[in-house]
Amino acid sequence: MNIKLLFLLVLGVFYHQIVKCQTPTIVDRYGQLRVEGSYILGQNGDTVQLRGMSMFWSQWMGQYYNASCIKWLRDDWNCTVVRAALGVESGGYLENPYEEVPKIKRVVDAAIKNGIYVIIDYHSHEAHKNPAAAKKFFTEMAKKYGTYPNVMYEIYNEPLQETSWSKDIKPYAESIISTIRTYDPDNIIICGTRQWSQLVDEAASDPIKDKNTVYTLHYYAASHGQSLRDEAEAAIKKGIALFVSEFGTCDYSGNGTLDYEASKIWWDFLDKYKISWCNWSIADKNETASALQFGVSWSGNWKIEKLSPSGKFVREEIIKKNSILFQK
């Protein structure tokens, strides 16, 4: 046999064995997600519970919106989902779209490359006041990423307490969902709820007619306890699916005491109902909720001692619960 041909055959077998032995990614495992009742299901009908990290407002912590950071969150933290939080107001997308949108794209591209899920989050408290801007953004995102099963869209981060579900939030959501569905018929859409995404039972009583929409529940463990879990349970019993796209281990300000016990109670509740979650946040801001100590590397490779107490605590939980998903 020709030596060159033999070499190529051996090389091909070797490459095949390497590929065969590689650990499948979470997107390899679950593929296209869908909503059925109160659960998110994977391509083979298995129940999916994602756990990962949210980025901080893009206009203030954009240095962490890079491919190396996302890869580190997958490889070292075992994150199966990340959330890219597009800051909308306060010097964000509305004023500087050409600076902020590329940050989101870098995170989404990295998530796709690393085989994890990613939430494209329109991080606003008043999105319903400017639906045209949101439509423009989500049109661009759905056109570019609508064919990738990795992607989810969070169309309104935290509507304020004084907004109306029926008059403000729901009509806005229906309009944005229609825009997304023009280009992406099936990826999951995450819809914010009234009072900083807490009044999920209100939304469950008047749900949006889209088969792959879930509803956002946000909490901060030291501030929100059993009454909010009761609200969530009531909504689940009405048949909607929830996604905790943001939570903190401290109080609602992002500061105060790190409440270990309250956080564990919440994690038990989320596990009970297979509710996916992202922790707030990948940032080195001097506050309890930040996962990082000030001045750490922008590209990951963080030593344990460079994480904040909250970062260490959440990382341990993610690794413990997600490790089985990363086994060969």
URNOR-V960220 format. One record per pair of residues at least 4 apart in sequence whose C-alpha atoms are under 8 Angstrom apart, sorted by the first residue. I is the first residue (numbers start at 1). J is the second residue. Records with the same first field share a line. If there is no record, write none. Layout:
I->J, J
This chain:
1->5, 6
2->6
3->7
4->8
5->9
6->10
7->11
8->12
9->13
10->14
11->15
12->16
13->17
14->18
15->19
16->20
17->21
18->22
21->328
22->328
23->326, 327, 328
24->28, 29, 326, 328
25->29, 114, 115, 116, 326
26->30, 31, 80, 115, 116, 117, 325, 326
27->31, 32, 115, 116, 117, 149, 150
28->115
30->41, 42, 43, 44, 46, 48
31->42, 43, 149, 150
32->42, 43, 149, 150, 187
33->40, 41, 42, 43, 149, 187, 188
34->40, 41, 42, 43, 186, 187, 188, 212
35->39, 40, 41, 188, 211, 212, 213, 214, 241
36->40, 41, 211, 241
37->239, 240, 241
38->236, 239, 240, 241, 242
39->47, 48, 241, 242, 273, 274, 275
40->47, 48, 49, 241
41->45, 46, 47, 48
42->46, 47, 48
47->274
48->274, 276
49->274, 275, 276, 277
50->80, 81, 275, 276, 277
51->79, 80, 81, 276, 277, 278, 318, 322
52->78, 79, 80, 81, 82, 277, 278, 279, 318
53->73, 79, 81, 82, 83, 277, 278, 279, 280, 281, 282
54->82, 83, 84, 85, 245, 246, 278, 279, 280, 281, 282
55->61, 64, 65, 82, 83, 84, 85, 280, 281, 282, 283
56->60, 61, 62, 84, 85, 280, 281, 282, 283
57->61, 62, 85, 86, 87, 123
58->62, 65, 84, 85, 86, 87, 92, 100, 103, 104
59->86, 87, 91, 92, 100
61->65, 283
62->103
63->298
64->69, 282, 283, 298, 299
65->69, 70, 84, 103, 104, 106, 107
66->70, 103, 106, 107, 110, 299
67->71, 106, 107, 109, 110, 111, 299
68->72, 299, 300
69->73, 298, 299, 300, 301
70->74, 82, 107, 110, 111, 300
71->75, 110, 111, 114, 300
72->76, 77, 299, 300, 301
73->77, 78, 79, 300
74->78, 79, 80, 114, 116
75->79
77->315, 316, 318, 319
78->318, 319, 322, 323, 326
79->116, 318, 319, 322
80->116, 117, 322
81->116, 117, 118, 119, 278
82->111, 116, 117, 118, 119, 278
83->118, 119, 120, 121, 245, 278
84->104, 107, 108, 118, 119, 120, 121
85->104, 120, 121, 122, 123
86->92, 93, 100, 101, 104, 120, 121, 122, 123
87->91, 92, 93, 100, 122, 123, 124
88->92, 93, 94, 122, 123, 124
89->93, 94, 95, 124
91->95, 96
92->96, 97, 100
93->97, 98, 99, 100, 101
94->133
96->100
97->101
98->102
99->103
100->104
101->105
102->106
103->107
104->108, 120
105->109
106->110
107->111, 118
108->112, 118, 120, 151
109->113
110->114
111->115, 116, 117, 118, 150
112->116, 117, 118, 148, 150
115->150
116->150
117->149, 150, 151, 152
118->150, 151, 152
119->151, 152, 153, 154
120->151, 152, 153, 154
121->153, 154, 155, 156, 157
122->134, 154, 155, 156, 157
123->156, 157, 158
124->156, 157, 158, 159
125->156, 157, 158, 159, 160, 196
126->130, 158, 159, 160
127->131, 134, 156, 159
128->168, 169, 172
130->134
131->135, 172, 175, 176
132->136
133->137
134->138, 155, 176
135->139, 176, 179
136->140
137->141
138->142, 176, 179, 180
139->143, 179, 180, 183
140->144
141->145, 146
142->146, 180, 183, 184
143->183, 184
145->151
146->151, 183, 184, 185, 187
147->184
149->187
151->187, 188
152->187, 188, 189, 190
153->187, 188, 189, 190
154->189, 190, 191, 192
155->173, 176, 189, 190, 191, 192
156->173, 191, 192
157->191, 192, 196, 197
158->192, 193, 194, 195, 196, 197
159->163, 169, 192, 193, 194, 195, 196, 197
160->194, 195, 196
161->194, 195, 196
162->194, 195
163->168, 169, 194, 195
164->168, 169, 194
165->169, 170, 193, 194, 202, 203
166->170, 171, 206
167->171
168->172
169->173, 192, 193, 194
170->174, 208
171->175
172->176
173->177, 191
174->178, 208
175->179
176->180
177->181, 189
178->182
179->183
180->184, 185
181->185, 186
186->212
187->212
188->212, 213, 214
189->212, 213, 214
190->213, 214, 215, 216, 243
191->213, 214, 215, 216
192->196, 197, 215, 216, 217
193->197, 198, 199, 200, 203, 215, 216, 217
194->198, 199, 200
195->199
196->218
197->216, 217, 218
198->216, 217, 218, 219, 228, 231
199->203, 217, 231
200->204, 215, 216, 217, 231, 232, 235
201->205, 231, 232, 234, 235
202->206, 235
203->207, 215, 235
204->235, 236, 238, 239, 240
205->235, 238
207->240
208->213
213->241
214->240, 241, 242, 243
215->240, 241, 242, 243
216->242, 243, 244, 245
217->232, 242, 243, 244, 245, 246
218->244, 245, 246, 247
219->223, 224, 244, 246, 247, 248, 252
220->224, 247, 248, 249, 250, 251, 252, 254
221->225, 247, 248, 249, 250, 251, 252, 259, 262, 263, 266
222->249, 250, 251, 252, 257, 258, 259, 262, 263
223->250, 251, 252
224->228, 251
225->229, 262
226->230
227->231
228->232
229->233, 269
230->234
231->235
232->236, 242
233->237
234->238
235->239, 240
236->240, 241, 242
242->275, 276
243->275, 276, 277
244->275, 276, 277, 278
245->276, 277, 278, 279
246->277, 278, 279, 280
247->277, 278, 279, 280
248->252, 254, 279, 280, 289
249->258, 259, 260, 262, 263, 288, 289, 310
250->254, 255, 256, 257, 258, 259, 288, 289
251->255, 256, 257, 258
254->287, 288, 289, 290
255->287, 288, 289
256->287, 288
257->288
258->288, 309, 310
259->263
260->264
261->265
262->266
263->267
264->268
265->269
266->270
267->271
268->272
269->273
270->274, 275, 276
271->275
279->314
280->289, 290, 291
281->289, 290, 291
282->290, 291, 292
283->290, 291, 292
284->290, 291, 292, 293, 294, 295, 296
285->290, 292, 293, 294
286->290, 293, 294
288->308, 309, 310
289->310
290->308, 310, 311
291->307, 308, 309, 310, 311, 312
292->296, 306, 307, 308, 311
293->306, 307, 308
296->302, 306
297->301, 302
302->306, 307
303->307
304->312
307->311, 312
308->312
309->313
310->314
311->315
312->316
313->317
314->318
315->319
316->320
317->321
318->322, 323
319->323
322->326
323->327
